[in-house]
Amino acid sequence: MNYDQVLTRSESSVLATNKVIRNTYILLSMTLLVSAAMAGLSMMMNVSPGVSLGMSIGALVLLMFVLPRFENSSGGIVVVFLVAGMLGFGLGPILNYYLNMSNGSQIVGTALGGTGVIFFALSGYALKTRKDFSFMGGFLLAGMIVIFGAVILNLFMNIPALSLTISAAVILIMSALILYKTSEIIHGGETNYISATIDLYLAIYNIFTSLLHLLGALAGED
């Protein structure tokens, strides 16, 4: 293989990676806007917490059983928007709950700003340094299993301290996921911008809701 062929392949790989990055962040921005719009609609309608739970379950079903069948086609984009819309709509009762606190606007604003800072700082760091964070794969899997087990345990024990610990752990794991997924895109491990988008969206969503829980607790009103 001569030098020109190697150079051509290298340039092609860089272009493909840049395309995945561009498409991922464009789709991610659009899903966040849809999610925010649906959250606003849900708040105005003052839907019940039961609706929030139903939307979360519906989104989970789409993620587990529908998205894998369509993530390599344009149909996957539709599913991503449906998931973002349902989760956003489900945020309405949660946001109304915190906004009804005496310092609710500050709590929600701080959680939103903190989520933005975490995401842009971590994704920007990964994009700029181009470090390989693939070693985090095992840590993420183990962390998610531990968190899942802790959530199940707390459903029966209802320990406030454990609940706060879970929220802090979720923020840590989702932050690591942002580094891991961004690194995968950069180094060619993730070539599907639809699956990359949904992973980053879920990381942002979980960081935001976990920050709400922690800040509400620190304010002494959660």
N, C-alpha and C positions, 0 to 999 in steps of 0.2 A: 504494500500500500504506500503510495507516494505522499509527499507532504501536502500537496494541494487537496487530495481527497480527505486527509485528516482535518485540514483547516475548514473544508466545506462542511464536514460532519459536525465539527465543533460550532461553527456559525449557525448551522441548522438547529442544533440542540439549544443554543442560547436563545434563538428566536422562538422556539417552541416553549421554552421555560418562561420567557417574557410574556408570551401570549396567555399562558395559564395564569400567571400573576395578574395580568391586566383584567382578564375575564373574571377571575375570582373576586377581585376587589370591586369591580363594577357590579357584579351580581350581589355581593355582600352588602354594598351600599343600598341597592334597591330593596333587598329583603329587610334591612333595618328600617327603611322608610315605610314599607308596608306594615311591618310590625308595630311601629310607632303610631301609624294612622289607625290601625285596628285597636290598639290600646286606648287611644283617645276616644274612639267610638264606643268601646266597652265601658269606659268611665262615664261618658254622657248617658249611656243607657242604664248605668248603675246595676249591672248584671250581678247575680249572686255568686258566692264562692263555689257553689256546685257547678255552675257553668264553667268557671275557671278550671276546675278539676276535669270536667268532661272534655274541654278543649285540649288540655294537656295529655289526656289519655288518647284522644283522637290523633294528635300530632305524633305521639309515640307509635301508634299503629302504622301511620304513614311512613315513619322513619324505618321501622323494622320490616314491614312487609310490602310496601309499595315502592319506595325510593330505590331499593336495590334492583328492581326490575326495569327502572327507567333512567338510572343515573348516567347511562351512556347515550341518551337521546334527548331531544328537546323536551320530551315529556317530563324529564327529571327537573327541568326548570319550573314547570307548573307545580310539581310536588313540593319543591323548595319554597315557592311562594305560599302554597297552602299551609305548610308547616309554620312558616314565619307568621302568616296571618292568624292562624289558630293560637299559637303561643302568645302573640301580641294581644289578641282579644282576651286571652286568659289572664293577662297582666292587669286588666282593668280593675277587678275587685281588690287585688293586692295593692295597686297604686292608690286607690281610694282609701284603703285602710290606713296607709302611712300618711297620706295627705290630710287625713282627719285628725292627726296628732297635732299637738300645740306647735311643734317645730317640724311638721311634716314636709313642708316645701323644702326646707334645708336638708332634710334627710334624703329625699328623692333627688334633689339637685346634686348633693355630694356623691350619692351612689352613681348617678349618671356620669358625673365628671370623673369620678375615680375609675369607672369602667373604661371610659375613653382614654384616660392616661395610661392605664395598664395595657390596653390593646395596642395603642399607637407606639408606646415605648418598647414593648416586647417585639412586635412585628417589625418595627423600624430597626431595632437592634439586629434581628435575624437577617433582615434584608441588607443592611449595611455591612455587617461583619461577614456574612455568608458562612457562618460557622455551622458545622454539622451537629444537629441535636438528635440524631437518630438513636443515640444511646438511651434516650429518655423513654423509648417504647415500653420497656419492661416496667419502668417506674410508673408510667401512666396506667398500664393495665392493672398492676398491683394496687395502685392508689384507688382506682375506680371500684375494684372489688371490695376493698376495705370500706370505702364510703358507702357502697350499696349495703354491705352488712351492717354498718353502723346505723343507717337509716331504718332498716328493718327492725333492728334492736330497739331503736328509740320510739318506734311506733307502739311498742308494748310497754316501755319503761317511762317514756315521756320525761326525760331528764333535761332541763334547760341548758345545763353546762355542756352536755353532749351535743345538743342541737347547735349551740354556738360553735363548738369544735368542728362539727360537720361543715358548717358554713365556711369557716376559715380554711378547712381542708379542700373544699370545693374550689375556692378562689385560687389556692396553690396549684391544684391539679389542672384547672382550666387555664391558668397562666402558663403552665408547662406545656399544655396542649397547643397553645398559640405558637410558642417557640418551635415545638416539634413539627406542627403542620406547615408552618412557614418554611422551615428548613427542608421539609420533604419536597415542597414545591420548587424551591431554589435548586436542589440537587437532583431533581428528576424522579424522586420517589413517588410523587403525586402528580399525575398528568391529567386528572379529571377535575376541572374547575367546579363542577357541580358538587361532588363529594367534598372538595376542599372548602367550598362556601358553607355548606351545612355544618361542617365541623367547627369552623370559625364562628359561625352564627351561634351555635349552641354554647361555645365557650363564652362568648360575650353575654348571652342570655343568662347563663348560670352565674357568672361573675356579678352581674347586675343584681340579680335576685338575692344572692348571698350577701352582697354588700348592704342591701336594704335591711336584711335580717340583723346583721351585725350592728349597723348604725342605729337601728331601732332599739336594739337591746342596750347599747351604750348610752342611748338617750334616756333609758329607764322607762320606756313606754311600750316595749315589745314583750 
